[in-house]
Amino acid sequence: MKNPASVSRRGFLARTGMVLAGTAVNLNGLADALDEPIIDIHQHTDYMGRTHDQLIAHQRAMGVTTTILLPAGTPAFGMSTHKGESNGLQAKCSGNETCYNLARQHPTEFLFGANEVPDLPDATLEIEKYLKRGAPLIGESKFGVKCDSPEMQRIYELAQSYRVPVLMHWQYGMYNHDFARFHTMLEKYPKVNFIGHAQTWWANIDKGHQDQTVLYPKTSVTPGGLTDRLLSDYPNVYADMSAGSGLNALLRDEEHTRGFLERHQNKILYGSDCLDTAGHGPTCQGSQTIAAIRRLSPSKSIERKILYENSKKLFRL
């Protein structure tokens, strides 16, 4: 796979031409990208109706040089998709082939993940089809199943065979049930790297977090929550900083955040999961997360790890 830094240099003339032609690309984001590449591990195609052109402009405006597109699974109507309510990752996102095709059209900027509804009969065959094409991860796994179910374990075994991480959306009562038992899977599959994401994952950085129905806690944080311990105790656990839940975790207790980023500096990955179209300004959660990481990282080296180096290493880019 291509090095994102070299990708950025090769893309410079093309991007500059687009700016001169009037494409809405934030110039500061472009300049930053040339000097300091950013890998975004969490974006979606057709997110709530956003067009491909809008997605491309959004990523460039944020200064992102490499984006991993996370597909939805096949539309299905069983319990794992809440009888169809969760199709399209509950956000109208498109599936494997769309992500694959967009990445092929823009190979210097996009990579594609592999995903499928885990309890469909051919789930692992569908995922493996895109792993064979070069997908560097499985996910986003956002389905109403137990994290240690036989269906999910078949996916973990596939991830182990292909040496790719699994990105999991943890949301109490909705997706990837039984977070408290997740450690058993980490122990059973020590060669699989798991990436945690979403509300329940980030709420549980706090040792004092008891009410799991509270998905966006605003209180100060006591270190030692379940997520904090998983990151500390298991070498095969990583954290995806994306979405409103990740940004909330950064901002709710900034003193705690500085220590958390230092403590887990080799485990935290930047992702946006942002459905904005501008790529900057008050509606763009993805760019706000980048700004928060830059402001709250205890050192420049830690900032660069989170925004680029950790993902480059994990995904072997």
C-alpha positions as CSV (number, residue, x, y, z in Angstrom):
1,M,0.0,0.0,0.0
2,K,1.1,3.6,-0.6
3,N,2.7,5.8,1.9
4,P,0.2,8.7,2.7
5,A,3.1,11.2,2.8
6,S,4.1,10.4,-0.7
7,V,0.5,10.3,-1.7
8,S,0.1,13.9,-0.5
9,R,3.1,15.1,-2.5
10,R,1.8,13.3,-5.7
11,G,-1.6,14.8,-5.2
12,F,-0.3,18.4,-4.8
13,L,-0.6,19.5,-8.4
14,A,-4.0,18.0,-8.9
15,R,-5.4,19.5,-5.7
16,T,-3.9,22.9,-6.4
17,G,-5.6,22.8,-9.8
18,M,-8.9,22.1,-8.2
19,V,-8.5,25.0,-5.9
20,L,-7.7,27.3,-8.8
21,A,-10.8,26.0,-10.6
22,G,-13.0,27.0,-7.7
23,T,-13.4,23.8,-5.8
24,A,-14.4,24.4,-2.2
25,V,-11.2,23.3,-0.5
26,N,-9.9,25.0,2.6
27,L,-6.5,26.3,1.8
28,N,-5.2,26.0,5.4
29,G,-6.2,22.3,5.4
30,L,-4.4,21.7,2.1
31,A,-1.3,23.4,3.3
32,D,-1.3,21.5,6.6
33,A,-1.8,18.2,4.7
34,L,1.3,18.8,2.6
35,D,3.5,19.1,5.7
36,E,1.7,16.9,8.2
37,P,-0.3,14.1,6.6
38,I,-3.4,12.9,8.4
39,I,-5.0,9.4,8.2
40,D,-8.8,9.4,8.8
41,I,-9.8,5.8,9.7
42,H,-13.5,6.4,9.8
43,Q,-15.6,7.8,7.0
44,H,-18.6,6.7,5.0
45,T,-20.0,7.0,1.5
46,D,-23.4,8.5,0.9
47,Y,-23.6,9.4,4.6
48,M,-27.1,10.8,5.1
49,G,-27.2,11.6,1.4
50,R,-23.9,13.4,1.1
51,T,-22.5,13.1,-2.4
52,H,-19.1,11.6,-3.3
53,D,-17.9,15.0,-4.5
54,Q,-18.9,16.6,-1.2
55,L,-17.1,13.8,0.7
56,I,-13.9,14.3,-1.3
57,A,-14.0,18.1,-0.7
58,H,-14.7,17.6,3.0
59,Q,-11.7,15.4,3.5
60,R,-9.4,17.7,1.6
61,A,-10.6,20.7,3.5
62,M,-9.8,19.0,6.8
63,G,-6.3,18.3,5.6
64,V,-6.8,14.5,5.5
65,T,-4.4,12.8,3.1
66,T,-5.6,9.2,3.4
67,T,-9.2,8.1,4.3
68,I,-10.5,4.7,5.0
69,L,-14.1,4.3,3.8
70,L,-16.2,2.0,6.1
71,P,-19.0,0.3,4.3
72,A,-22.4,-0.8,5.6
73,G,-23.6,-4.3,5.3
74,T,-26.2,-5.8,3.0
75,P,-29.7,-4.5,3.8
76,A,-31.3,-7.1,6.0
77,F,-34.4,-7.3,8.3
78,G,-33.4,-9.6,11.1
79,M,-32.7,-8.8,14.8
80,S,-29.1,-7.7,14.2
81,T,-30.3,-4.8,12.1
82,H,-33.3,-4.1,14.3
83,K,-35.6,-5.4,11.6
84,G,-34.1,-3.1,9.1
85,E,-33.9,0.1,11.2
86,S,-30.1,-0.2,11.3
87,N,-29.5,-0.8,7.6
88,G,-27.0,1.5,6.1
89,L,-25.3,1.8,9.6
90,Q,-28.5,3.7,10.6
91,A,-27.1,6.6,8.5
92,K,-28.0,5.8,4.9
93,C,-24.3,4.7,4.3
94,S,-23.6,2.6,1.2
95,G,-21.9,-0.8,1.1
96,N,-18.8,-2.6,0.1
97,E,-18.9,-2.2,-3.6
98,T,-19.5,1.6,-3.4
99,C,-16.6,2.1,-1.1
100,Y,-14.4,-0.1,-3.2
101,N,-15.2,1.7,-6.4
102,L,-14.6,5.2,-4.9
103,A,-11.3,4.1,-3.6
104,R,-10.4,2.7,-7.0
105,Q,-11.3,6.1,-8.6
106,H,-9.1,8.0,-6.1
107,P,-6.4,5.5,-5.1
108,T,-4.1,8.2,-3.7
109,E,-6.7,9.4,-1.2
110,F,-9.0,6.5,-0.2
111,L,-8.9,3.0,1.0
112,F,-11.9,0.7,1.6
113,G,-13.0,-1.5,4.5
114,A,-14.9,-4.8,4.4
115,N,-18.2,-5.4,6.2
116,E,-21.3,-7.5,6.4
117,V,-24.3,-8.2,8.7
118,P,-22.7,-10.9,10.8
119,D,-25.7,-13.3,11.0
120,L,-26.3,-13.5,7.3
121,P,-25.4,-16.9,6.0
122,D,-22.6,-15.7,3.6
123,A,-21.3,-12.9,5.9
124,T,-17.7,-14.1,6.0
125,L,-17.6,-14.8,2.3
126,E,-18.7,-11.3,1.6
127,I,-16.1,-9.8,3.9
128,E,-13.4,-12.0,2.5
129,K,-14.2,-10.9,-1.0
130,Y,-13.1,-7.4,-0.1
131,L,-10.2,-8.5,2.1
132,K,-8.8,-10.3,-1.0
133,R,-9.1,-7.0,-2.9
134,G,-7.0,-5.3,-0.3
135,A,-9.3,-4.0,2.5
136,P,-7.1,-3.2,5.5
137,L,-9.8,-3.7,8.1
138,I,-13.2,-5.2,8.9
139,G,-15.8,-2.7,9.9
140,E,-17.6,-0.7,11.0
141,S,-19.2,-3.6,12.9
142,K,-22.4,-1.9,14.0
143,F,-25.0,-4.6,14.6
144,G,-27.3,-5.7,17.4
145,V,-25.4,-8.9,18.4
146,K,-23.5,-10.1,21.4
147,C,-19.8,-9.3,21.1
148,D,-18.9,-12.9,21.9
149,S,-21.6,-14.5,19.7
150,P,-20.7,-17.3,17.3
151,E,-21.4,-15.0,14.4
152,M,-18.9,-12.3,15.6
153,Q,-16.3,-15.0,16.5
154,R,-16.4,-16.2,12.9
155,I,-15.5,-12.6,11.8
156,Y,-12.7,-12.4,14.4
157,E,-11.3,-15.7,13.0
158,L,-11.4,-14.2,9.5
159,A,-9.6,-11.1,10.8
160,Q,-7.0,-13.3,12.4
161,S,-6.4,-15.1,9.1
162,Y,-6.0,-11.9,7.1
163,R,-4.1,-10.0,9.8
164,V,-6.5,-7.0,9.7
165,P,-8.2,-5.1,12.6
166,V,-11.9,-5.1,13.5
167,L,-13.5,-1.8,14.2
168,M,-16.4,-2.0,16.5
169,H,-19.2,0.4,17.4
170,W,-20.1,0.1,21.1
171,Q,-23.5,1.5,21.9
172,Y,-25.4,0.2,25.0
173,G,-28.7,-1.4,24.2
174,M,-28.2,-1.2,20.4
175,Y,-24.9,-2.5,19.0
176,N,-22.3,-5.0,20.1
177,H,-23.9,-6.1,23.4
178,D,-22.1,-7.1,26.6
179,F,-19.2,-4.7,26.6
180,A,-18.2,-6.0,30.0
181,R,-17.4,-9.4,28.5
182,F,-15.4,-8.1,25.6
183,H,-12.1,-8.9,27.4
184,T,-12.8,-12.6,26.9
185,M,-12.6,-12.0,23.2
186,L,-9.4,-10.1,23.5
187,E,-7.9,-13.0,25.4
188,K,-9.3,-15.6,23.0
189,Y,-8.0,-13.7,19.9
190,P,-4.8,-12.1,21.0
191,K,-3.5,-11.8,17.4
192,V,-6.5,-9.7,16.3
193,N,-6.3,-6.0,16.8
194,F,-9.6,-4.5,17.9
195,I,-10.5,-0.8,17.5
196,G,-13.1,0.6,19.9
197,H,-15.5,3.4,18.9
198,A,-18.8,5.1,19.8
199,Q,-20.8,6.1,22.8
200,T,-20.3,3.2,25.3
201,W,-16.7,2.9,24.4
202,W,-15.9,6.5,25.2
203,A,-18.3,6.9,28.2
204,N,-16.3,4.1,29.9
205,I,-13.0,6.0,30.1
206,D,-14.4,7.1,33.4
207,K,-14.2,4.8,36.4
208,G,-17.2,6.5,37.9
209,H,-19.5,5.7,34.9
210,Q,-22.2,3.5,36.2
211,D,-25.4,4.3,34.3
212,Q,-24.8,2.8,30.8
213,T,-27.9,4.4,29.4
214,V,-26.0,7.7,29.6
215,L,-24.2,7.8,26.3
216,Y,-22.6,11.3,26.3
217,P,-21.6,12.0,29.9
218,K,-20.4,15.6,30.7
219,T,-18.9,15.1,34.2
220,S,-15.3,15.1,35.1
221,V,-13.4,11.8,34.5
222,T,-11.8,9.5,37.1
223,P,-9.1,7.4,35.3
224,G,-9.5,3.7,35.4
225,G,-12.7,3.1,33.6
226,L,-13.3,-0.1,31.6
227,T,-12.1,1.4,28.4
228,D,-9.0,2.9,30.1
229,R,-8.2,-0.5,31.5
230,L,-8.6,-2.4,28.2
231,L,-6.2,0.0,26.5
232,S,-3.7,-0.4,29.3
233,D,-4.0,-4.2,29.8
234,Y,-4.4,-5.6,26.3
235,P,-1.9,-4.9,23.5
236,N,-4.5,-5.7,20.8
237,V,-6.9,-2.8,21.7
238,Y,-6.9,0.5,20.0
239,A,-9.2,3.6,20.2
240,D,-11.0,5.4,17.3
241,M,-11.3,9.0,18.2
242,S,-14.2,9.7,15.8
243,A,-17.8,10.9,16.1
244,G,-19.4,13.1,18.6
245,S,-18.7,10.6,21.3
246,G,-14.9,10.9,20.7
247,L,-15.0,14.6,20.6
248,N,-17.1,14.6,23.8
249,A,-14.5,12.4,25.5
250,L,-11.7,14.9,24.5
251,L,-13.6,18.0,25.8
252,R,-15.5,16.9,28.9
253,D,-12.4,17.0,31.1
254,E,-9.4,18.5,29.4
255,E,-7.1,17.9,32.3
256,H,-7.9,14.2,32.2
257,T,-7.6,14.2,28.4
258,R,-4.0,15.3,28.5
259,G,-3.1,12.4,30.7
260,F,-5.2,9.9,28.7
261,L,-3.5,10.9,25.4
262,E,-0.1,10.6,27.0
263,R,-0.9,7.3,28.6
264,H,-2.4,5.7,25.4
265,Q,-0.4,7.7,22.9
266,N,0.5,4.5,20.9
267,K,-3.1,3.2,20.8
268,I,-5.3,6.2,19.8
269,L,-6.2,6.7,16.1
270,Y,-7.8,9.7,14.4
271,G,-11.2,9.1,12.7
272,S,-13.8,11.7,11.8
273,D,-17.1,9.8,11.2
274,C,-18.3,13.3,10.2
275,L,-21.3,13.9,7.9
276,D,-20.6,17.6,7.4
277,T,-20.0,18.8,3.8
278,A,-17.8,21.9,4.5
279,G,-14.8,20.3,6.2
280,H,-14.3,23.3,8.5
281,G,-16.3,25.6,10.8
282,P,-18.8,25.0,13.6
283,T,-20.7,22.2,11.9
284,C,-17.7,20.0,11.2
285,Q,-17.1,17.7,14.1
286,G,-14.2,16.0,12.3
287,S,-12.1,19.2,12.0
288,Q,-13.0,20.1,15.6
289,T,-11.6,16.7,16.7
290,I,-8.3,17.5,14.8
291,A,-8.1,20.8,16.5
292,A,-8.8,19.3,20.0
293,I,-6.1,16.7,19.4
294,R,-3.6,19.3,18.4
295,R,-4.5,21.5,21.4
296,L,-4.6,18.9,24.1
297,S,-1.8,16.5,23.0
298,P,1.0,16.8,25.6
299,S,3.6,17.0,22.8
300,K,3.9,17.4,19.1
301,S,5.2,13.8,18.8
302,I,2.0,12.5,20.5
303,E,-0.2,14.6,18.2
304,R,1.6,13.2,15.2
305,K,1.1,9.6,16.5
306,I,-2.6,10.1,16.9
307,L,-3.2,11.9,13.6
308,Y,-0.9,9.8,11.5
309,E,1.8,7.5,12.7
310,N,-0.3,5.0,14.8
311,S,-2.7,4.3,11.9
312,K,0.2,4.1,9.4
313,K,1.8,1.4,11.5
314,L,-1.4,-0.5,12.4
315,F,-2.7,-0.7,8.8
316,R,0.8,-1.2,7.4
317,L,0.4,1.7,5.0
